[in-house]
Amino acid sequence: MPNPSANILHRDIIRRLSSDRAFDQGVAYFEEGRIRDLTRQEGAIRASVKGASEYVVRIWVHQESLAYHCSCPQGQDRAFCKHAVALGLAWVARVAAPADTASRASVRRALEGLTRSAMLALLCGLADEDDNIRERILQL
């Protein structure tokens, strides 16, 4: 299946697929970091998004357009809901983030300067804040 980010998933499309209210709420959800476990698998992007409950959202390319599904009530009614907006924006942000080697080198230098206990405190704090980081650490 094609990559959903390839020329079809971008902010303007997300905006057009959603209502004004869903878009504004989805932007807020994205900015608040409510997206968890964002993955790309078998041509689809998927995540859980924390709203009133935890909702599972999936977006994929189907016949040269976007298809989507969310487990929330609006998603069940086939609306491009605020959770789908948040997922789409998170994916667009991830794809748009440049692989800045100078920035990576700066981060590496900063980390190399930490003591072992400072490094452990940093990683434990990050794992407490981010489920993805915690899962990656636990898989080591």
Secondary structure as a PSIPRED ss2 file (coil, helix, strand):
# PSIPRED VFORMAT (PSIPRED V4.0)

   1 M C   1.000  0.000  0.000
   2 P C   1.000  0.000  0.000
   3 N C   1.000  0.000  0.000
   4 P C   1.000  0.000  0.000
   5 S C   1.000  0.000  0.000
   6 A C   1.000  0.000  0.000
   7 N C   1.000  0.000  0.000
   8 I C   1.000  0.000  0.000
   9 L C   1.000  0.000  0.000
  10 H C   1.000  0.000  0.000
  11 R H   0.000  1.000  0.000
  12 D H   0.000  1.000  0.000
  13 I H   0.000  1.000  0.000
  14 I H   0.000  1.000  0.000
  15 R H   0.000  1.000  0.000
  16 R H   0.000  1.000  0.000
  17 L H   0.000  1.000  0.000
  18 S C   1.000  0.000  0.000
  19 S C   1.000  0.000  0.000
  20 D H   0.000  1.000  0.000
  21 R H   0.000  1.000  0.000
  22 A H   0.000  1.000  0.000
  23 F H   0.000  1.000  0.000
  24 D H   0.000  1.000  0.000
  25 Q H   0.000  1.000  0.000
  26 G H   0.000  1.000  0.000
  27 V H   0.000  1.000  0.000
  28 A H   0.000  1.000  0.000
  29 Y H   0.000  1.000  0.000
  30 F H   0.000  1.000  0.000
  31 E H   0.000  1.000  0.000
  32 E C   1.000  0.000  0.000
  33 G C   1.000  0.000  0.000
  34 R C   1.000  0.000  0.000
  35 I E   0.000  0.000  1.000
  36 R E   0.000  0.000  1.000
  37 D E   0.000  0.000  1.000
  38 L E   0.000  0.000  1.000
  39 T E   0.000  0.000  1.000
  40 R E   0.000  0.000  1.000
  41 Q E   0.000  0.000  1.000
  42 E C   1.000  0.000  0.000
  43 G C   1.000  0.000  0.000
  44 A E   0.000  0.000  1.000
  45 I E   0.000  0.000  1.000
  46 R E   0.000  0.000  1.000
  47 A E   0.000  0.000  1.000
  48 S E   0.000  0.000  1.000
  49 V E   0.000  0.000  1.000
  50 K E   0.000  0.000  1.000
  51 G C   1.000  0.000  0.000
  52 A C   1.000  0.000  0.000
  53 S C   1.000  0.000  0.000
  54 E E   0.000  0.000  1.000
  55 Y E   0.000  0.000  1.000
  56 V E   0.000  0.000  1.000
  57 V E   0.000  0.000  1.000
  58 R E   0.000  0.000  1.000
  59 I E   0.000  0.000  1.000
  60 W E   0.000  0.000  1.000
  61 V E   0.000  0.000  1.000
  62 H E   0.000  0.000  1.000
  63 Q C   1.000  0.000  0.000
  64 E C   1.000  0.000  0.000
  65 S E   0.000  0.000  1.000
  66 L E   0.000  0.000  1.000
  67 A E   0.000  0.000  1.000
  68 Y E   0.000  0.000  1.000
  69 H E   0.000  0.000  1.000
  70 C E   0.000  0.000  1.000
  71 S C   1.000  0.000  0.000
  72 C C   1.000  0.000  0.000
  73 P H   0.000  1.000  0.000
  74 Q H   0.000  1.000  0.000
  75 G H   0.000  1.000  0.000
  76 Q H   0.000  1.000  0.000
  77 D C   1.000  0.000  0.000
  78 R C   1.000  0.000  0.000
  79 A C   1.000  0.000  0.000
  80 F C   1.000  0.000  0.000
  81 C C   1.000  0.000  0.000
  82 K H   0.000  1.000  0.000
  83 H H   0.000  1.000  0.000
  84 A H   0.000  1.000  0.000
  85 V H   0.000  1.000  0.000
  86 A H   0.000  1.000  0.000
  87 L H   0.000  1.000  0.000
  88 G H   0.000  1.000  0.000
  89 L H   0.000  1.000  0.000
  90 A H   0.000  1.000  0.000
  91 W H   0.000  1.000  0.000
  92 V H   0.000  1.000  0.000
  93 A H   0.000  1.000  0.000
  94 R H   0.000  1.000  0.000
  95 V H   0.000  1.000  0.000
  96 A H   0.000  1.000  0.000
  97 A C   1.000  0.000  0.000
  98 P C   1.000  0.000  0.000
  99 A C   1.000  0.000  0.000
 100 D C   1.000  0.000  0.000
 101 T H   0.000  1.000  0.000
 102 A H   0.000  1.000  0.000
 103 S H   0.000  1.000  0.000
 104 R H   0.000  1.000  0.000
 105 A H   0.000  1.000  0.000
 106 S H   0.000  1.000  0.000
 107 V H   0.000  1.000  0.000
 108 R H   0.000  1.000  0.000
 109 R H   0.000  1.000  0.000
 110 A H   0.000  1.000  0.000
 111 L H   0.000  1.000  0.000
 112 E H   0.000  1.000  0.000
 113 G C   1.000  0.000  0.000
 114 L C   1.000  0.000  0.000
 115 T C   1.000  0.000  0.000
 116 R H   0.000  1.000  0.000
 117 S H   0.000  1.000  0.000
 118 A H   0.000  1.000  0.000
 119 M H   0.000  1.000  0.000
 120 L H   0.000  1.000  0.000
 121 A H   0.000  1.000  0.000
 122 L H   0.000  1.000  0.000
 123 L H   0.000  1.000  0.000
 124 C H   0.000  1.000  0.000
 125 G H   0.000  1.000  0.000
 126 L H   0.000  1.000  0.000
 127 A H   0.000  1.000  0.000
 128 D H   0.000  1.000  0.000
 129 E H   0.000  1.000  0.000
 130 D C   1.000  0.000  0.000
 131 D H   0.000  1.000  0.000
 132 N H   0.000  1.000  0.000
 133 I H   0.000  1.000  0.000
 134 R H   0.000  1.000  0.000
 135 E H   0.000  1.000  0.000
 136 R H   0.000  1.000  0.000
 137 I H   0.000  1.000  0.000
 138 L H   0.000  1.000  0.000
 139 Q C   1.000  0.000  0.000
 140 L C   1.000  0.000  0.000
